[in-house]
Amino acid sequence: MKFVRIPFVSEAAMPKFDSYVICTSPRSGSTLLCKLLAATGISGNPGSYFHRPSIAEWLAYFEPAADASRPEADILATIFRAAIAKRKR
């Protein structure tokens, strides 16, 4: 077994983030992770939005005026931006 030394990175050198997205598969423990992060008191209050794979429902919840005829990748990017913006408030 080979060990690799990982250099120490000070907290001051770490980039600051306004938000984060946790992407998981069903039954992965993401709800527990969200609760644990909230319990820290410093990680915000993450929530689960995407229980069912329904782009139409996500559009209706996050951005009702979105154009559903756009490419799926563009629609998903719009949904994720809206989810991040919603949690920042």
Sequence and secondary structure as in RCSB ss.txt:
>XXXX:A:sequence
MKFVRIPFVSEAAMPKFDSYVICTSPRSGSTLLCKLLAATGISGNPGSYFHRPSIAEWLAYFEPAADASRPEADI
LATIFRAAIAKRKR
>XXXX:A:secstr
          GGGS   S       TTSSHHHHHHHHHHHSSS       SS  HHHHHHHH TT  TTS HHHH
HHHHHHHHHHHHH 
